[in-house]
């Protein structure tokens, strides 16, 4: 029976980050309080996506100053800063019943 073959998942779970970081208009990380255990490449990609969202809103004629994304256990909020952005990560604590 060779139909099913289970391979162990090599993806490591990471702790959700907390802190903030600032990117300039080119997407370069200027400052960061995000723990170094969170990959800087991921931070860079998130920064680029946030900048792209702000730019597309501006191009569409609907510029906005703040972007907030809520997940079940995580929140990302970003504010536009003259072409760059400051991005905040926060983790929601689960309510105990």
Helices and strands as residue ranges (DSSP letters): E 19-23, E 29-32, H 40-59, E 66-70, E 74-81, E 84-91
